[in-house]
């Protein structure tokens, strides 16, 4: 079982760059492995890994454990960075969220499924598992919806799950349901947040293509 950082180190990293560097050393391999299966090249994986830790550095002061390991919080950031990267690739259709990596995507989904088996009450794991399935181009959207909805049952304020579930509804053409989750994010993100902005943009792009 992979080790997790001690709470004291995480707390110190909120104001100590050396402590954050220790977190980087502990988690960089895991984050890179996740980014690699959601990238088309080594360069992209390295860039996403760097983005993940840069965002984590700025956000760590707001980190709340909520019973989840620090690695899950980092992978949430990585998943969001990967989704934004795929969205910027304008030649990639929304339903695929990027080129499929075949067996690699299956390995990512399998890894998240194994994590869920150990911790079925972890909202992040449900959301990341659904994301990995969706990224891999699964045809079983019922399974995707099941795990996104379970993430939200466990944590109704899970902004990432609201965003990704909204995008999943766009994949099946249900704009009304996507807008429901946009509305939920609007209430959660009182001062605005990237999850709200990204889902709003995805809805706008979907509606523009439908005209």
C-alpha positions in Angstrom: 0.0 0.0 0.0 1.4 3.4 -1.0 2.2 5.7 1.9 0.4 8.9 2.6 1.8 12.1 4.0 1.6 12.7 7.7 -1.0 15.4 8.6 1.8 17.4 10.3 3.7 17.6 7.0 0.6 18.7 5.1 -0.1 21.4 7.7 3.5 22.6 7.5 3.3 22.7 3.7 0.7 25.4 3.9 3.4 27.9 4.8 6.7 26.1 4.2 8.0 25.6 0.7 10.4 22.9 1.9 7.6 20.9 3.4 5.7 21.2 0.1 8.8 20.0 -1.8 8.7 16.9 0.5 5.0 16.4 -0.6 6.1 16.7 -4.2 8.8 14.1 -3.8 6.3 11.7 -2.1 3.5 12.1 -4.7 5.0 13.1 -8.0 5.3 9.5 -9.3 1.6 8.9 -8.6 0.5 12.1 -10.2 2.6 11.6 -13.3 1.3 8.1 -13.8 -2.3 9.4 -13.6 -1.5 12.3 -16.0 0.3 9.9 -18.4 -2.8 7.9 -19.1 -4.7 11.1 -19.8 -2.1 12.6 -22.2 -1.0 12.0 -25.8 2.6 12.5 -25.1 5.3 12.5 -22.5 5.6 16.3 -22.8 1.8 16.7 -22.1 2.0 14.4 -19.1 4.9 16.4 -17.7 3.1 19.6 -18.3 0.0 18.4 -16.5 2.0 17.1 -13.6 3.6 20.5 -13.2 0.2 22.2 -13.5 -1.2 19.9 -10.8 1.5 20.8 -8.3 1.4 24.4 -9.1 -2.3 24.5 -8.5 -1.9 22.4 -5.3 0.7 24.9 -4.0 -1.7 27.8 -4.4 -4.7 25.8 -3.1 -3.2 23.9 -0.2 -4.1 26.5 2.3 -7.8 25.6 1.6 -7.2 21.8 1.8 -9.6 20.0 4.1 -9.0 16.3 4.8 -12.7 15.3 5.1 -11.6 11.7 5.6 -9.8 11.4 2.2 -6.1 10.9 1.6 -4.0 13.7 0.3 -3.3 11.7 -2.9 -7.0 11.8 -3.8 -7.0 15.6 -3.5 -4.0 15.8 -5.8 -5.6 13.5 -8.3 -8.7 15.6 -8.3 -6.6 18.6 -9.3 -4.8 16.4 -11.9 -8.2 15.2 -13.4 -9.4 18.8 -13.7 -6.2 19.9 -15.4 -6.4 16.9 -17.8 -10.0 17.8 -18.7 -9.1 21.4 -19.4 -6.2 20.2 -21.5 -8.5 17.9 -23.6 -11.1 20.7 -23.9 -8.5 23.1 -25.4 -7.7 20.5 -28.1 -10.4 21.8 -30.4 -10.1 19.0 -32.8 -11.1 16.5 -30.1 -14.9 16.0 -29.8 -16.5 16.4 -26.3 -17.7 12.8 -26.1 -14.2 11.4 -26.2 -12.4 14.0 -24.0 -9.2 13.3 -25.9 -7.6 10.5 -27.8 -8.1 7.1 -26.3 -5.2 5.3 -24.8 -6.8 1.8 -25.0 -5.2 -0.4 -22.5 -3.7 2.6 -20.5 -7.2 4.0 -19.9 -8.4 0.6 -18.9 -5.5 0.4 -16.4 -6.4 3.8 -15.0 -10.1 2.7 -14.6 -8.9 -0.5 -13.0 -6.7 1.3 -10.6 -9.6 3.6 -9.5 -11.9 0.6 -9.2 -9.4 -1.1 -6.9 -9.2 2.1 -4.8 -12.9 2.1 -4.6 -13.0 -1.5 -3.4 -10.8 -0.5 -0.5 -12.6 2.8 0.2 -16.2 2.7 -1.2 -17.2 5.8 0.8 -14.7 8.1 -0.9 -16.5 10.6 -3.2 -13.2 11.5 -5.0 -12.6 7.9 -6.0 -16.2 7.5 -7.4 -15.7 10.7 -9.4 -12.3 9.8 -10.6 -13.4 6.3 -11.6 -16.3 7.7 -13.6 -13.9 10.2 -15.2 -11.5 7.4 -16.2 -14.3 5.4 -17.7 -15.5 8.4 -19.6 -12.0 9.3 -20.8 -11.6 5.7 -22.1 -14.6 6.1 -24.3 -16.8 3.6 -22.4 -20.2 2.8 -23.9 -21.6 2.0 -20.5 -22.8 5.5 -19.6 -25.1 4.0 -16.9 -22.0 3.0 -15.0 -20.5 6.5 -15.4 -23.7 8.2 -14.1 -23.9 5.7 -11.3 -20.5 6.7 -9.9 -20.8 10.4 -10.5 -24.2 10.3 -8.6 -22.7 8.2 -5.8 -19.9 10.8 -5.5 -22.6 13.5 -5.1 -24.6 11.4 -2.6 -21.5 11.1 -0.5 -20.5 14.7 -1.0 -23.3 17.0 -2.4 -20.8 19.9 -2.5 -18.3 18.0 -4.7 -17.7 20.6 -7.4 -15.7 18.3 -9.7 -18.4 15.7 -9.7 -21.0 18.4 -10.6 -18.9 19.6 -13.5 -18.1 16.2 -14.9 -21.6 14.9 -14.4 -22.9 17.9 -16.3 -20.4 17.1 -19.1 -21.5 13.5 -19.1 -25.1 14.6 -19.6 -23.9 16.7 -22.6 -22.4 13.5 -24.0 -25.9 12.0 -24.2 -27.6 15.2 -25.3 -29.3 16.0 -22.1 -28.7 19.8 -21.9 -31.4 20.3 -19.3 -29.7 18.0 -16.8 -26.3 19.6 -17.5 -27.8 23.0 -16.7 -29.1 21.6 -13.4 -25.6 20.9 -12.4 -24.5 24.3 -13.6 -27.1 25.8 -11.3 -25.8 23.7 -8.4 -22.3 25.0 -9.1 -23.6 28.5 -9.3 -24.8 28.1 -5.7 -21.6 26.4 -4.5 -19.2 28.8 -6.2 -20.4 32.1 -4.6 -17.4 34.0 -5.8 -17.0 31.9 -9.0 -14.9 28.8 -9.7 -13.3 27.1 -12.6 -15.8 24.2 -12.4 -18.7 26.5 -13.0 -16.8 28.4 -15.8 -15.8 25.2 -17.6 -19.2 23.6 -17.5 -20.8 26.8 -18.7 -18.4 26.9 -21.6 -19.0 23.3 -22.4 -22.8 23.9 -22.5 -22.4 27.0 -24.7 -20.2 25.1 -27.1 -22.6 22.1 -27.2 -25.6 24.4 -27.9 -23.6 26.3 -30.6 -22.8 23.1 -32.4 -26.5 22.0 -32.2 -27.7 25.1 -34.1 
